[in-house]
């Protein structure tokens, strides 16, 4: 109870200002969301020191000799105050005028996309956003995603947008910059072929039915192959190994990023064995 009474009296003194001097150094204006530093160095080491913030909160505080430092994040617009207390008695204060967030301007930049004949295209912008503002990529003109502040990988054809957000709060630009991008996606990798169940001799691999607009090509034992010579339903494997099939888009000629492979063992058939029997003939010579 005594501590509460002392603290209340201290706040009355702060509100009245009394003979306190504004010896706290730091900005006298701030914007909601900003984090600013304030210092006090009166040449004195204080006991039970305490920073009190009106309109924000303490992020970090430290002391080095007689230098006291506090980082304040301002959360409310209006009249703010930074007060330094020792043993619950106010030592110094600083009035701070805190303003709310203003609507940021539409990004003033040039948008571009990397050149890629197949697969995603990376979107980027030139220059940098102004102080206190971050630019974010969006997939809709009213998007508010904060996942992509610098670049964006476009995986489908369409229009992509760049909007500005004020760092001091959830205030977005009313308009946007946009870019139209054409993306040739990679086709989906083929499903695994089936394999014949014979124990000996060549193995027969069979692919599934082809999806629309795509052809699957057998690549022998090359997982990254791009051969377009064999798209037959079946493939004959005559040696042990892993055999692959890969997809290609008929229109864009883009290849799937992976192929489907089947590992198999080929056991050769045993050839016909002919047994030769050698007969030894003995000749007997008779005398007449």
Secondary structure, 3 states (H helix, E strand, C coil): CHHHHHHHHHHHHHHHCCCCCCCCECCCEEECCCEEEEEECCCCCCCCEEEEEECEEEEEEEEECCEEEEEEEECCCEEEEEEEEECCEEEEEEEEEEECCCCCCCCCCCEEECCCCCCCEEEEECCCCCCCEEEEEECCCCCCCCCCCCCEEECCCEEEEEEEEECCCCEECCCCEEEEECCCCCCCCCCCCEECCCCCCCEEEECCCCCCCEEEEECCCCCCCCCCCCCCCEEEECCCEEEEEEEEECCCCCECCCCEEEEECCCCCCCCCCCCCCCCCCCCCCCC
